[in-house]
Amino acid sequence: MHDCDLMVAVGSRFDDRVTGRLNAFAPNSKKIHIDIDPSSINKNVRIDVPLLRDCGEVVGALLATCRKSAGQQDKAALKGVARDRWLARSRLPAL
């Protein structure tokens, strides 16, 4: 999570067992936090996009959007440096 560009957290508390040192937690990422409880948003970690809804509704909407745009991927962007670094670290075959 430390080097991610975008973090999507579903119902996470972001306590010290998850984050470690708060001032060093995924410093360069944008964070989307999906939670039904408004008191959990920005409690320990600054959130860029709070989504205050039932996680089933939000995840369902995200999946529907991804399915609609599945054939519209930017092939050049997928070959970017970040993807190549991730593949190298994960030892997964390229798609």
Residue pairs with C-beta under 8 A, 6 or more apart in sequence:
1 7
1 26
1 29
2 25
2 26
3 26
3 28
4 26
4 29
5 28
5 29
5 30
5 82
6 29
6 30
6 31
6 32
7 26
7 29
7 30
7 31
7 32
8 32
8 34
9 31
9 32
9 33
9 34
10 34
10 35
10 55
10 58
10 59
11 34
11 35
11 36
11 40
11 55
12 18
12 33
12 35
12 40
13 40
13 43
13 44
14 25
14 33
14 43
14 44
14 45
15 44
16 22
16 44
19 25
19 44
19 45
22 44
22 45
25 45
30 48
30 49
31 45
31 46
31 47
31 48
31 49
32 47
32 48
32 49
32 50
32 51
33 40
33 41
33 45
33 47
33 49
33 50
33 51
34 51
34 53
34 55
34 58
34 59
35 41
35 50
35 51
35 52
35 55
36 52
36 53
36 54
36 55
38 52
41 47
41 50
41 52
42 50
51 58
78 95
87 93
87 94
